[in-house]
Amino acid sequence: METGYFRVFILKRGDHGATRLGVTVTRKVGKAVRRNRIKRLVREWFRRRGDGMGPCDLIVVVKREFPEKLRQQDVQLDLDQGLARYERRDDVT
């Protein structure tokens, strides 16, 4: 699934475990401070949303075109809209 700032891979699992998150930010996005801030923003979004997804693994890859001054609300809106599109598409198939 593609969003404005992320590429998200969703792997459904057959067990009844919790949803797991993996975040990847390459060095091309910026220095360590910036990469860590982006990971914190994604983890906070996941903490707020996480349990409602069922047993799956989310792998979030940050695109290089990540804005410098992005806020938590922007990340949340971007990922929520992308997941809503994915869920609608998944319901059709």
Secondary structure as GFF3:
##gff-version 3
##sequence-region A 1 93
A	DSSP	beta_strand	6	12	.	.	.	ID=ss1
A	DSSP	beta_strand	20	24	.	.	.	ID=ss2
A	DSSP	three_ten_helix	27	29	.	.	.	ID=ss3
A	DSSP	alpha_helix	32	49	.	.	.	ID=ss4
A	DSSP	three_ten_helix	50	53	.	.	.	ID=ss5
A	DSSP	beta_strand	56	62	.	.	.	ID=ss6
A	DSSP	alpha_helix	72	92	.	.	.	ID=ss7
###
